[in-house]
Amino acid sequence: MSVENDGPLPGDGPASRPALSRQRRTVLQHLRGRPRPVTATALTDLCGLHVNTVREHLDALVDAGLAVRERAPAAGRGRPAWLYRAVPPQASAARDYAGLAAVLAGQIARFSTDPQRDALAAGQEWGRALVAGQEPATSAREARGRMLALLGDIGFAPESDDEGLGARLPQCPFIEVAREYPGVICGVHAGLVTAATAALGGEAERVALHPFAEPGACLLRFDAGPQEGFPRTGRPESAGADSGRAGDGPADGREGHAPVGDRR
C-alpha cells in the first residue's frame, strides 16, 4: 500500500476530548498532528482561520494545559517567534494501546507469510468483540449509524455524508503506526468495520475502507462495489484460514503495492 500523504490527524477517543469549541478543537488536533513545534502562522492555512484567531486559540490551549509555548531559537535581529507544541494526551485508551499496536504490527509485518490476510482477520475478531452482545439493528441505515458511532468512540471522528452511505475519517487513534505499517494497521481497521457491520446486521459485503484517500482523511463507504477499497478476505464471518488471500502486497506489510482503492 502506497501512502502519499500524512493521512488523518491523531485521534484519541472521547475520554480525552476536552470541552472545547469546534474551532479550538480543530486547532488542537492540527497542533497534535505536527511532528515539531510550530508557529501560529504555520497553522493558519491548515486551520482555515485568521492568524490572530489561531493565536488566541493557541494561547487558550496553553492556559488549559493542552499545549506548551516556547521561544524559537534566536536568528538575526528581532525577538524570536513563539512556537507551540501539543501536550501528549494522558487520559486516552487509544494512546495507551498505541505502543502495543506498534509491536503487534511489527510482528505481523516481519513474520506473517500474508500480513494483509492476518491483519484483516485480527480486525474482524476485534470488530466482533466490540459489538458482542448487542442486538442487531432493525435496518441497514441503523446499522451504519451504529457503526459510525462505534468508530467515533474509538477515536476516528467520522463525518457522515448526507445520505449516511459514507464518511470521512479525519482522525486515527493509531496514525503513527499506520504511517509505518499501512498494510497492517489499515487492514485491521478494514476488518473491524466489515465484521462489526455484519454483526450489527448491515451490508458488510458493501463496506469499503480507503486509507489515506485524501490529504487529512481516510474514506469509508457503505455502498461500495465488490472490488472497491482495501483488499478483503472473503466473508467477514469467516476470518482465519478459510478466508482466502488478501492481495499480493509485500510480505512485510509496509509501503510498496498499489494505492488502496486503485486495485481492480
Backbone as a ProteinNet text record, in pm:
[ID]
protein_1_A
[PRIMARY]
MSVENDGPLPGDGPASRPALSRQRRTVLQHLRGRPRPVTATALTDLCGLHVNTVREHLDALVDAGLAVRERAPAAGRGRPAWLYRAVPPQASAARDYAGLAAVLAGQIARFSTDPQRDALAAGQEWGRALVAGQEPATSAREARGRMLALLGDIGFAPESDDEGLGARLPQCPFIEVAREYPGVICGVHAGLVTAATAALGGEAERVALHPFAEPGACLLRFDAGPQEGFPRTGRPESAGADSGRAGDGPADGREGHAPVGDRR
[TERTIARY]
84.5	0	87.3	63.3	141.9	75.1	151.6	99.3	154.7	68.1	112	83.6	26	4.9	11.6	6.7	22.5	-100.2	-212.7	-331.7	-403.4	-491.3	-571	-485.7	-547.6	-484.3	-494.8	-411.2	-425.2	-563.1	-618.2	-748.6	-736.4	-799.2	-774.8	-899.1	-1013.9	-1133.4	-1198.1	-1323.7	-1398.9	-1349.7	-1281.3	-1239.8	-1141	-1065.2	-963.1	-999.4	-1120.5	-1157.6	-1196.3	-1124.1	-1160.5	-1287.7	-1351.3	-1472.6	-1430.4	-1405.1	-1356.2	-1454.1	-1447.1	-1526.2	-1474.2	-1556.3	-1516.1	-1387.5	-1374.5	-1253.7	-1132.1	-1148	-1033.8	-993.7	-1090.9	-1059.8	-986	-1024.7	-956.2	-811.4	-787.8	-651	-569.8	-629.2	-559.1	-524	-617.5	-591.3	-482.1	-482.5	-375.5	-242	-243.8	-120.3	-67.6	-156.7	-115	-59.6	-102.3	-56.3	79.2	136.2	266.5	377.4	479.3	587.5	680.7	680.5	768.4	689.5	740.5	673.1	657.1	544.8	515.8	469.4	473.2	423.1	273.4	211.3	69.6	48.6	141.6	130.3	130.8	213.2	221.8	91.5	12.7	-114.4	-229.8	-208.7	-318.4	-382.7	-300.3	-356.1	-421.1	-362.1	-417.7	-555.8	-571.8	-697.6	-801.5	-757.7	-851	-901.7	-820	-859.5	-759.1	-798.3	-706.5	-598.4	-477.6	-365.4	-391.4	-459.3	-488.6	-584.9	-680.9	-773.6	-700.3	-610.9	-532	-447.5	-386.7	-302.7	-384.9	-506.3	-593	-626.8	-658.6	-689.4	-566.4	-449.7	-328.1	-298	-313.4	-288.8	-387.3	-513	-612	-577.6	-524.8	-483.4	-366.1	-276	-164.5	-218.1	-311.4	-370.5	-441.8	-498.7	-571.6	-479.6	-349	-254.2	-250.9	-311	-315.6	-204.8	-132.3	-23.2	84.4	203.9	318.3	369	401	453.6	599	684.6	828.1	884	994.7	1057.6	1139.4	1133.1	1217.9	1361.6	1459.8	1599.6	1619.7	1702.2	1729.5	1794.8	1749	1805	1799.5	1908.8	1911.4	1848.9	1808.7	1752	1606.2	1558.4	1419.5	1398.9	1284.1	1250.3	1210.3	1261.6	1225.1	1074.1	1022	878.7	844.5	715.5	665.6	640.4	678.8	649.5	552.5	466.2	366	375.9	357.7	350.1	241.4	177	69.1	126.7	57.8	92.3	31.6	108.7	51.6	-67.2	-176.1	-293.5	-258.1	-315.6	-285.4	-399	-522.6	-638	-699.2	-617.2	-667.6	-640.8	-747.1	-729.6	-658.7	-687.6	-622.3	-472.5	-431	-289.9	-225.5	-298.5	-245	-213.3	-293.1	-273.1	-184.7	-141.2	-63.6	68.2	136.3	261.4	242.5	136.9	106.9	76.1	0.9	-32.6	93.8	189.7	314.8	390.9	395.8	466.1	398.7	265.5	193.2	201.5	192.6	203.1	340.3	443.3	577.5	593.9	533.9	541.2	472.4	351.7	279.5	357.1	409.7	480.3	604.9	674.6	801.7	785.3	685.9	681.9	564.2	463.3	349.6	382.6	334.5	350.5	250.9	146.3	46.3	-3.5	70.6	36.2	-103.8	-147.7	-280.8	-390.4	-375.4	-475.7	-483.9	-367.6	-366.2	-415.3	-383.3	-431.6	-583.5	-637	-781.9	-850.8	-793	-851.1	-850.8	-740.9	-733.8	-837.7	-852.7	-952.3	-1093.9	-1120.2	-1253.2	-1283.7	-1184.7	-1204.7	-1231.8	-1157.1	-1175.9	-1316.2	-1358.4	-1490.3	-1601.7	-1593.2	-1696	-1696.8	-1576.1	-1569.2	-1630.7	-1612.8	-1662.9	-1815.6	-1881.9	-2028.7	-2092.3	-2010.7	-2063.5	-2173.4	-2284.1	-2394.4	-2494.9	-2465	-2558.4	-2668.4	-2787.5	-2897.2	-2871.8	-2901.3	-2885.5	-2972	-2927.8	-3004.2	-3132.4	-3230.9	-3358.2	-3356.4	-3252.4	-3240.4	-3093.4	-3061.8	-2924.5	-2879.5	-2971.1	-2935.4	-2898.4	-2974.4	-2941.7	-2806.3	-2778.9	-2650	-2535.8	-2554.6	-2449.3	-2428.6	-2537.4	-2526.6	-2456.8	-2487.6	-2423	-2276	-2244.1	-2104.7	-2025.2	-2081.3	-2013	-1999.4	-2099.7	-2090.4	-1978.1	-1963	-1855.6	-1719.3	-1705.7	-1580	-1551.1	-1655.9	-1637.5	-1586.3	-1638.6	-1594.1	-1447.2	-1403.7	-1265.6	-1170.7	-1216.8	-1131.9	-1112.8	-1201.5	-1187.5	-1261.8	-1347.3	-1422.5	-1491	-1573.2	-1632.7	-1724.2	-1717.7	-1803	-1889.7	-2013.7	-2101.3	-2149.8	-2174.3	-2234.9	-2385.6	-2453.1	-2595.8	-2680.1	-2639.7	-2718.3	-2685.4	-2579.7	-2538.8	-2476.2	-2428.3	-2368.5	-2216.9	-2160.7	-2016.5	-1974.9	-1845.3	-1795.7	-1646.9	-1606.8	-1464.4	-1420.3	-1297.1	-1237.9	-1115.5	-1134.3	-1025.3	-928.6	-956.8	-866.9	-843.3	-730.4	-698.5	-624.1	-672.2	-605.9	-469.1	-437.8	-309.1	-234.9	-246.9	-194	-42	29.4	174.9	216.7	149.7	181.4	131.8	17.7	-37.2	55	123.9	216.9	335.2	373.7	487.4	444.7	327.8	279.2	136.9	116.5	-20.8	-88.6	-13.2	-73.8	-127.2	-73.2	-117.8	-226.7	-196.8	-292.2	-419.6	-408.3	-528.7	-605.8	-533.9	-601.7	-682.2	-626.9	-700	-827.5	-816.3	-933.4	-1037.4	-990.3	-1084.2	-1159.1	-1087.2	-1153	-1251.6	-1215.1	-1303.4	-1437.5	-1434.2	-1559.7	-1645.7	-1583.8	-1665.9	-1730.2	-1652.9	-1706.8	-1808.8	-1780.6	-1875.7	-2004.3	-1992	-2111.9	-2194.9	-2128.2	-2200.5	-2271.3	-2201.7	-2261	-2379	-2377.3	-2487.3	-2605.2	-2586.4	-2694.9	-2687.3	-2573.4	-2557.1	-2507	-2489.7	-2446.4	-2294.1	-2230.8	-2085.3	-2016.8	-2080	-2017.6	-2005.3	-2072.5	-2065.1	-1980.6	-1916.7	-1832.5	-1692.9	-1637.5	-1502	-1431.8	-1308.7	-1225.2	-1117.7	-1101.9	-997.5	-898.7	-793.5	-696.9	-620.2	-591.1	-512.3	-568.8	-700.5	-764.2	-748.9	-738.1	-720.8	-636.1	-574.7	-495.4	-580.2	-540.3	-609.8	-724.5	-749.7	-862.1	-854.9	-908	-941.5	-1090.3	-1136.1	-1276.4	-1337.1	-1460.8	-1535.7	-1663.4	-1691.7	-1813	-1895.7	-2028.1	-2120.4	-2195.2	-2161.6	-2229.9	-2128.3	-2017.7	-1909.3	-1935.5	-1865.3	-1868.8	-1782.9	-1789.7	-1720.7	-1568.9	-1510.6	-1365.2	-1312.4	-1396.2	-1355.4	-1295.5	-1196.4	-1143.1	-1029.6	-1001.2	-890.4	-915	-813.1	-831.7	-892.4	-998.5	-1071.3	-1061.3	-1084.9	-1070	-1204.4	-1271.4	-1395.8	-1502	-1588.2	-1695.2	-1640.9	-1689.8	-1639.8	-1657.9	-1753.3	-1778.3	-1672.6	-1591	-1502.2	-1356.2	-1318.5	-1179.2	-1094	-966.5	-875.1	-836	-809.9	-751.2	-841.5	-972.4	-1063.8	-1102	-1041	-1087.2	-1015.6	-920.6	-859.5	-749.4	-685.1	-575	-628.1	-551.6	-596.3	-539.2	-450.9	-391.6	-246.5	-171.6	-35.4	63.6	35.7	125.1	254.6	357	485.1	470.5	561.1	549.4	562	624.1	644.7	533.3	430.7	317.2	345	462.5	493.7	449	493	452.7	510.9	447.5	507.4	408.8	290.2	198.2	104.3	17.3	-67.2	-150.9	-180.3	-262	-395.7	-443.1	-573.8	-680.1	-774.3	-879.3	-849.4	-719.6	-683.5	-669.4	-689.9	-678.2	-809.4	-804.4	-923.6	-900.7
-119.3	0	123.2	213.8	335.9	449.6	515.8	628.6	756.7	840.4	959	1087.2	1079.4	1198.2	1156.2	1252.6	1222.7	1157	1155.8	1090.6	1169.4	1103.2	1171.6	1225.8	1310.3	1358.9	1252.8	1263.7	1167.6	1174.8	1060.9	1055.7	983.8	1036.7	984.1	933	927.8	876.4	980.5	961	1061.5	1086.8	990.1	1008.2	1122.1	1153.2	1255.3	1383.7	1393.4	1514.8	1624.1	1735.2	1843	1912.3	1982.3	2056.7	2186.9	2180.5	2294.5	2327.2	2451.8	2490.3	2414.7	2411.4	2337.8	2395.4	2528.8	2590.2	2556	2565.4	2538.8	2392.2	2303.4	2161.2	2134.9	2206.8	2192.6	2235.7	2348.5	2396.7	2295	2239.1	2141.2	2016.4	1967.4	1846.7	1870	1986.9	2016.9	2032.1	2087.9	2100.8	1963.5	1872.5	1736.2	1662.9	1702.6	1635.9	1682.1	1785.6	1835.8	1762.3	1713.2	1640	1728.9	1861.4	1955.1	2079.5	2157.3	2282.7	2374.1	2445.6	2531.4	2668.4	2764.4	2897.8	2905	3007.8	3029.5	3048.2	3116.9	3140.5	3009	2914	2786.5	2708.2	2729.5	2659	2729	2853.7	2934.2	2868.7	2831.3	2772.4	2637.7	2559.8	2428.3	2439.1	2538.2	2552.8	2635.4	2712.4	2797.8	2914.3	2962.8	3072.8	3186.1	3304.4	3417.7	3391.8	3440.9	3414.5	3465	3576.8	3627.1	3535.3	3476.9	3382.1	3256.1	3206.8	3088.4	3116.4	3234.4	3268.5	3272.6	3326.4	3330.9	3189.4	3101.4	2963.4	2894.7	2916.9	2855.5	2901.8	3031.4	3083.2	3021.9	3003.3	2941.7	2795.3	2725.6	2586.7	2577.5	2676.1	2680.8	2700.8	2793.4	2819.3	2695.8	2613.6	2494.2	2374.5	2393.2	2284.8	2184	2218.7	2128	2154.5	2264.3	2299.7	2371.9	2377.6	2445.3	2550.4	2668.4	2779	2801.2	2814.8	2837.3	2924.5	2993	3079.2	2997.5	3037.7	2977.2	3024.1	2948.8	2992.7	3127.5	3210.8	3342.2	3329.1	3410.9	3410.1	3552.2	3624.2	3762.1	3858.7	3971.2	4075.4	4044.7	4114.8	4099.5	3986.5	3988.6	3888.2	3758.4	3645.4	3516.9	3491.5	3418.1	3388.1	3286.9	3285.3	3183.4	3054.6	2944.8	2812.5	2741.1	2658.7	2586.6	2437	2358.8	2213	2159.1	2052.7	1993.7	1909.2	1908.9	1819	1683.8	1574.9	1443	1411.7	1360.6	1325.4	1221.8	1236.6	1146.2	1047.9	1084.4	1001.2	933.8	873.8	816.4	667.2	588.1	443.8	412.6	490.7	468.7	489.3	596.5	621.2	509.3	461	354.1	230.4	204.4	86.2	111	234.7	265.8	189.2	181.9	109	-38.8	-96.7	-237.6	-259	-165.1	-176.5	-175.3	-91.5	-84	-216.3	-276.4	-403.2	-513.7	-521.7	-627.2	-609.1	-483.4	-458.2	-498.8	-468.3	-507.6	-658	-728.6	-874.7	-933.6	-883.3	-932.9	-902.5	-779.9	-739.1	-823.6	-859.3	-931.5	-1082.1	-1138.7	-1284.2	-1350.1	-1274.1	-1334.3	-1360.7	-1472.8	-1500.3	-1421.9	-1368.8	-1287.3	-1181.5	-1071.6	-970.8	-913	-889.4	-830.9	-926.6	-1053.9	-1152.8	-1159.5	-1166.7	-1179.2	-1051	-935.5	-808.9	-799.5	-837.9	-836.5	-931.5	-1050.1	-1147.1	-1093.3	-1028.2	-970	-860.1	-777.6	-671.2	-724.3	-833.5	-894	-945.9	-1007	-1053.4	-935	-827.2	-706.9	-650.1	-641.3	-586	-665.8	-799.1	-882.8	-867.4	-853.3	-838.1	-705.5	-601.8	-469.7	-463.6	-544.6	-540.3	-665.4	-749.1	-872.9	-842.3	-916.2	-898.9	-792.5	-714.4	-611.4	-671.5	-614.7	-656.1	-607.9	-690.1	-644.8	-523.2	-441.7	-323.1	-364.8	-277.6	-306.6	-270.1	-200.3	-162.9	-141.7	-145.3	-121.3	19.4	115.9	252.9	262.9	194.1	196.5	130.3	21.7	-46	47	123.7	217.3	323.7	374.3	477.3	425.8	304.5	246.3	216.3	181.2	158.8	288.3	396.8	526	572	546	581.8	503.6	377	295.1	351.6	389.5	447.7	579.3	654	776.2	747.3	642.5	604	562.9	499.3	453.8	570.8	675.6	791.7	831.9	783.4	818.9	947	998.5	1121.7	1122.6	1022	1013.7	1130.3	1173.9	1281.7	1221.9	1189.4	1119.9	1212.7	1155.1	1233.7	1242.6	1320	1345.5	1219.3	1125.2	1003.7	895.5	915.6	813.7	692.1	707.1	595.9	600.6	699.8	712.3	814.7	816.6	910.7	935.6	1058.1	1090.1	1048.9	1003.1	969.8	1059.6	1179.7	1276.7	1252.8	1153.9	1119.6	969.9	930	788.3	768.6	680	661.6	595.6	538.9	471.4	525	653.4	707.9	693.5	709.5	698.7	559	456.9	319.6	292.7	350	328.6	385.2	494.8	551	458	382.8	291.7	157.9	108.4	-22	-8.4	66.5	87.1	-42.2	-136.4	-261.4	-345	-322.8	-398.2	-323.2	-201.4	-126.6	-96.8	-54.5	-26.3	-155.4	-267.5	-395.4	-431.5	-405.5	-428.7	-345.3	-217.8	-129.3	-172.4	-219	-267.6	-389.9	-480.9	-597.9	-560.8	-462.2	-417.5	-369.9	-281.6	-223.1	-325.6	-418.5	-517.2	-615.4	-663.9	-762.4	-700.6	-580.1	-515.4	-480.7	-434.8	-404.9	-530.4	-641.3	-767.9	-809	-797.2	-837.9	-749.6	-625.1	-533.1	-550.3	-632	-655.9	-571.5	-505.8	-423.3	-504.2	-435.3	-499.8	-498	-591.2	-592.2	-606.9	-679	-700.1	-571.2	-463.8	-336.7	-233.1	-275.4	-185.2	-180.7	-62.4	-47	67.3	40.8	142.4	185.4	316.8	373.4	450.2	384.7	454.4	562.2	671.7	781.2	826	826.1	853.1	997.8	1088.1	1229	1292.3	1405.8	1469.5	1495.2	1436.5	1462.5	1369.5	1265.8	1177.8	1047	942.5	818.5	825.4	738.8	739	601	601.6	478.4	483.5	374.1	365.8	246.2	265.4	156.6	110.5	166.3	129.2	96.4	35.1	9.2	-113.1	-118.8	-236.5	-346.9	-468.2	-584.7	-574.8	-494.9	-485.4	-352.8	-275.7	-141.9	-144.3	-58.7	-39.1	-133.7	-142.5	-224.4	-370.6	-440.9	-582.3	-657.6	-733.2	-801.9	-952.9	-1025.2	-1170.6	-1237.2	-1270.8	-1346.6	-1277.8	-1357.2	-1304.1	-1264.5	-1153.1	-1111.5	-1216.8	-1307.2	-1406.7	-1516.7	-1525.8	-1640.5	-1600.3	-1531.6	-1492.9	-1617.2	-1606.1	-1715.9	-1792	-1918.9	-1997	-2009.6	-2001.1	-2021.3	-1892.5	-1780.7	-1652.6	-1608.3	-1687.5	-1652.8	-1551.3	-1521.8	-1427.1	-1285.8	-1190.1	-1052	-972.5	-1027.5	-949.5	-989.5	-918.4	-954.7	-850.8	-786.6	-685.1	-747.4	-664.6	-714.5	-789.6	-881.1	-968	-895.7	-776.5	-710.7	-615.4	-597.8	-513.2	-365	-326.6	-184.5	-131.5	-9.9	51.9	-25.9	-11.8	-70.2	-113.9	-158.7	-202.2	-88.7	-115.8	-10.9	55.4	187.7	256.2	189.3	184.9	129	205.9	133	197.4	189.8	162.6	150.9	5.2	-84.7	-226.7	-273	-324.6	-371.6	-515.1
0	0	0	-90.4	-101.5	-26	61	137.6	77.4	23.1	-47.8	26.9	146.8	229	374.5	464.9	607.3	668.3	595.7	645.7	752.9	827.5	929.4	1042.8	1124.4	1246.1	1354.3	1457.4	1567.8	1628.8	1665.8	1730.9	1862.6	1966	2098.9	2168.9	2101.7	2165.9	2255.3	2290.3	2363	2503.8	2565	2703.8	2719.4	2612.5	2624.6	2552.3	2502.1	2430	2528.9	2530.1	2621.4	2575.1	2667.6	2633	2565.8	2437	2360.7	2249.6	2203.5	2086.9	1965.9	1861	1740.6	1681.6	1676.1	1621.6	1706.3	1838.7	1926.5	1919.5	1907.9	1895	1763	1657.5	1528.8	1539.3	1604.5	1623.4	1702.4	1806.5	1888.8	1808.6	1729.7	1652.9	1549.1	1484.1	1388.3	1459.6	1577.7	1654.9	1693.2	1732.4	1766.5	1645.5	1527.1	1406.3	1357.5	1420.5	1377.6	1451.9	1379.5	1446.8	1528.1	1499.7	1570.4	1609.5	1708.2	1745.7	1624.9	1617.9	1503.6	1552	1462.1	1492	1463.7	1513.6	1484.3	1334.8	1270	1125.3	1047.9	1091.9	1021.4	1029	1134.8	1149.9	1078.7	1038.6	983.7	861.9	763	640.9	668.4	757.5	789.3	852.4	940.1	1014	938.7	838	765.3	847.6	940.7	1028.2	1016.6	1062.4	1063.6	1166.4	1139	1228.2	1370	1383.4	1518	1592.2	1518	1579.1	1622.3	1536.6	1571.1	1694.8	1699	1814.2	1943.4	1936.2	2054.6	2103.1	2008.5	2046.2	2105.4	2046.2	2097.6	2239.4	2264.2	2398.8	2499.2	2455.8	2543.8	2570.7	2470.4	2489.7	2585.5	2578.3	2673.5	2814.9	2830.9	2963.2	3018.4	2927.1	2968.8	2991.9	2968	2987.4	2874.7	2760.9	2647	2546	2561.1	2471.7	2551.1	2492.9	2554.2	2457.7	2511.1	2430.2	2467.9	2365.8	2388.4	2277.2	2308	2208.7	2109.4	1983.4	1881.9	1902.7	1857	1869	1800.1	1859.7	1802.7	1665.9	1572.9	1436.7	1381.9	1392	1341.6	1439.6	1387.7	1471.2	1506.2	1606.8	1645.6	1745.8	1808.3	1908.1	1839.3	1884.5	1822.1	1832.1	1735.7	1733.8	1842.3	1879.2	1970.6	1893.5	1953.4	1898.7	1992.5	1933.6	2013	1983.1	2086.1	2069.3	2161.6	2117.9	2197	2309.6	2421.9	2531.5	2499.9	2505.7	2474.5	2563.5	2506	2586.5	2692	2810.5	2920.5	2948.2	2913	2951.3	2830	2747.4	2622.9	2616.3	2607.3	2591.1	2460.5	2355.4	2226.4	2238.3	2308.4	2325.3	2409.3	2509.3	2593.8	2510.6	2406.9	2325.2	2203.1	2181.1	2061.4	2059.7	2173.2	2178.3	2149.7	2206.3	2179.6	2032.5	1972.6	1830.3	1745.9	1783.1	1707.6	1714.7	1833.4	1849.9	1768.6	1779.5	1708.7	1557.7	1511.9	1367.8	1316.6	1394.6	1354	1347.9	1443.8	1444	1322	1291.7	1174.9	1047.4	1037.7	916.4	893.1	1000.6	984.8	969.2	1036.7	1044.6	973.5	935.3	867.7	720.8	669.7	526.8	442.8	505.6	437	535.5	551.4	652.1	636.3	513	492.9	539.4	506.4	548	700	764.6	910.2	977.6	918.5	974.1	963.4	849.4	830.9	928.8	946	1037.7	1180.9	1220.2	1354.2	1370.4	1266.3	1272.6	1280.9	1210.4	1216.4	1356.8	1420.5	1557.9	1650.6	1632.4	1712.8	1692	1566.1	1536.3	1599.4	1590.8	1652.2	1804.4	1863.3	2008.6	2054.2	1974.6	2012.6	2016.2	1934.7	1930.3	1988.2	2052.1	2109.1	2210.5	2200	2292.9	2254.7	2150.5	2106.9	2019.7	2030	1943.4	1800.5	1699.8	1561.5	1533.4	1440.7	1401.8	1330.1	1334	1268.1	1120.4	1075.7	935.1	902.5	771.9	728.5	765.8	758.2	794.3	942.5	1027.8	1170.3	1194.9	1123.3	1138.3	1100.3	992.1	951.8	1058.6	1112.6	1215.1	1339.3	1379.7	1497	1469.6	1346.8	1311.1	1320.5	1270.4	1277.7	1422.5	1504.1	1646	1712.5	1676.2	1730.9	1690.4	1563.4	1517.7	1589.6	1621.1	1697.6	1836.8	1900.2	2033.8	2033.2	1925	1917.3	1895	1823.9	1801.1	1657	1564.9	1423.8	1385.7	1473.4	1449.3	1312.6	1279	1144.6	1112.9	987.2	935.9	826.2	859	765.6	654.9	535.6	428.8	452.6	370.4	392.1	382.4	297.3	278.3	380.9	460.1	554.9	490	367.7	293.9	293	354.6	358.7	461.6	489.9	589.4	568.5	600.2	611.5	751.7	762.5	891.3	909.7	965	972.3	1087.7	1172.1	1281.3	1281.4	1339.3	1352.1	1483.5	1570.9	1700	1689.8	1572.7	1556	1433.3	1405.9	1281	1271.4	1383.1	1375.8	1330.3	1384	1344.2	1202.7	1166.1	1031.6	924.8	954	856.5	833	936.2	923.2	864.3	906.2	860.8	806.4	696.7	646.4	605.7	549.8	506.8	621.2	742.1	858.7	933.7	978.6	1060.8	983.1	858.4	779.9	751.1	741.4	725.7	848.9	966.8	1090.3	1093.1	1055.2	1057	953.8	837.1	735.9	786.6	852	908	1016.7	1098.4	1206.1	1150.9	1049.8	1002.4	929.4	856.7	785.9	884.3	981	1074.5	1168.9	1219.9	1309.8	1237	1112.5	1033.8	1012.8	982.2	963.7	1092.3	1205.4	1333.1	1371.4	1326.8	1356.6	1260.2	1158.5	1063.6	939	916.3	797.3	678.8	566.1	442.6	435.4	505.2	516.5	381.1	288.1	157.1	77.1	121.3	50.8	125	233.3	311	249.6	233.6	179.6	250.3	291.3	355.1	256.8	240.6	154.9	242	289.7	375.5	299.9	369.4	313	177.8	166	37.2	-5.8	88.7	57.3	167.1	141.1	246.5	370.5	481.4	606.5	639.5	560.2	592.6	515.5	580.4	512	478.4	389.8	348.9	373	419.8	442.6	360.7	287.1	207.8	252	254.5	284.2	159.5	43.3	-81	-190.4	-152.5	-245.8	-331.6	-444.4	-528.9	-469.9	-526.6	-468.3	-469.2	-558.9	-567.5	-513.8	-450.4	-408.3	-268.4	-245.2	-112.6	-78	51.9	97.4	60.2	12.5	-20.7	96.4	69.6	174.8	157.1	265.1	260.1	280.9	174	182	264.8	328.9	410.7	547.5	605.7	735.9	844.3	829.5	932	933.5	828.4	815	821.7	929.4	944.6	966.3	928.3	957.2	832.8	850.8	743.1	623.2	641.8	530.5	459.7	499.5	447.2	322.6	270.7	144.6	159	47.1	47.7	31.1	90.2	91.8	-22.2	-98.3	-205.9	-221.8	-304.4	-337.4	-291	-178.9	-125.1	-78.1	-40.6	4.3	135	161.4	276.2	408.4	411.9	540.6	577.3	495.9	529.8	521.3	471.9	461.1	325.7	291.9	166.1	49.6	-67.4	-184.7	-291.1	-255.3	-360.6	-398.1	-491.8	-547.1	-440.5	-454.9	-354.6	-337.3	-212.7	-185	-260.2	-317.9	-397.6	-545.1	-580.4	-720.7	-763.5	-668.1	-702.9	-766.5	-880.9	-953	-1001.6
[MASK]
++++++++++++++++++++++++++++++++++++++++++++++++++++++++++++++++++++++++++++++++++++++++++++++++++++++++++++++++++++++++++++++++++++++++++++++++++++++++++++++++++++++++++++++++++++++++++++++++++++++++++++++++++++++++++++++++++++++++++++++++++++++++++++++++++++++++

